[in-house]
């Protein structure tokens, strides 16, 4: 494990190790907050987003030097972020359009996850979370534990999906 970390440092690709771990911790924190209070703490989101942007800027500096690394981090790392933040922006637009039926915390959390996970993984996580929440809603309706107005904690479902994604990756399953 130690040699793997040093190899990632030497390649200048520590973000491949840090971002999934940071995403996991952040999503679990947001999932618990969403389950208990139906709100997420914006300070946690801002701190994690700041750490993610700093890591994106500095990931190349281990290998090629500070000035070139910052320049490359700005052109390669940070430039790819707006596309990866689109799922979060879509959820924020949905929360404002739906006027209270969907919370803006889901969108804010997905904005931050987009910074860390990239476009493909963030879209995949959103799609899988929407599918699982639909299945949960149908089951709750079928067993008469909920009605159509019942609100479900979406970030808790997203945390469960992310745990399944990480377990699949550890098992060697990729998509």
N, C-alpha and C positions, 0 to 999 in steps of 0.2 A: 504494500500500500504506500509506504514511504517513498519507494523508488518511482511509483507511478505519479505521485504528486510532483516529485522533482523533474520527471520527464515532461509533465505538462508545463511546469514552470520554464523549462529549457526551451520548449516549443513556443512559448508565449501564448498558450491556450488554456490558461487556468480557468477561464470563464466556463469551459465545458464541465468543470468539476464544481465550481462555486455556484453557478446559476441554478442548476437543479436542486441543490441543497437549500439555497436561499429561497427559491420558489416554494419548496415544500414547507419550510417553516412559515413563510408568509401566508401561504394558502391555508395552512392549519389554523393559524391565528385568526385570519379573516373568517374562516369557516366556523370556528367556535363563537366569535363575536356575532356573526350572522345568525347562528342558531339560538344564542341566548338573548340577544338584544335587538336583532333585526337591523343592526347598524354596524359599520366598521369604523375604526378609529383612523382619522385622516393623518394623524402624526406618524403612525406606523407606516402607512402607505407612502408618505413623503420621504421618510427616512430610507425605506427600502428602494424607492425609485432613485434617490440620490446615490445610494451605494451602487446600484446597478449601472447608472450612467458613468460614475467614476471608474468602475471596473471595466466598462467598455472602452473608455478612453485610455486606460492604463494597461490593458491586456497585452499590447504589442511592445510595451517598453522594456519588458524583461529580456527580449531577444534582440531588438534592433536599436535601442537607445531612446532617451526620453523625447527629444524633439521629433525625430522621425516617427516614434511610436504614437505620440499625441496626434500628429498629422494623419497617420494611417488610421488611428482609432476614430478620428472625426470623419474621415472619408468612407471607411468600411463599416465600422461598428455603429456609430450614431446615425449615419445616413440611412441605415436599414430599419431604424426604429419606427418611423411613422407608419410604414406598412404593417408592422407587427402590432401596432397599437389600434388598428382598425376594429378588431372585435370589441375592445373596450369602448371605442367611440360609438360603435353601433349600439351597444347596451346602454350607454348614456343617452343617446338620442331616443331610444325606446323608453327609457325611464321618464324622460321629459314629455314624450308624446302620450304615454299611457297615464300620466298624472297620478302617480301613487301606486299603481298595481305592480310595477317593477321598481326596485330601489336603485338609486344612483351608485350605491356602494358596490354593486356587482360590476358596473362599468368602470369605476375607479380601480377596483382590484384587477380587472382584465387589462386596463391600461398599463399598470405596473408589471403584470405578468408578461405582456407583450414585449416590454423592454428586455426582460430576462430570457424569455423562451424562444423568441423569434416568431416569424409570421406563421410558418407551417404548423408548429406545435401549438401555438395559441389558438389558431382556427380549429385544429383538431380537438383540443381540449374543450372549446366552446361547443362544438357540434356534439361531442360525446356527452357533455354535461346536459345539453338540452335534451338529448335522447333519453338519458337516464332519468332526468326530472319528469319527462313525459310518461315514462313507464311507471315511476313512483306515483305520479298523479292519477294515472288510470287504475293502479292497484288500490290506492286509497279511496277512490270513488267506488270501485267495485265492492270493497268490503265495508262501505258506508262509514269510513272514518273521517271523511272530508267531503265538502261540497265544492262547487266550482269557484267559490270565492275564497277558499282557503289558500293562504300564502305559505309557500315552502321556502326554506333557506337554500337559495341557489348555490351560494359559495360552499356550503357544507357538502352538497352533491358534487361540486367541482373538485373539492379536496379528495373525495372518495375516488373520483375518476382519475385524478392525478396520481393517487396511490396505486391504482391499477396500471396506469401507464408506466410508472417507475418499476413496478413488479414485473411487468412484461419486458421492459428493457433489461432488467437484471437477468431474466430468463433467456435473453438473447432474441426476443421477438421484436422486430422492427417493422415499421410501415412507412 
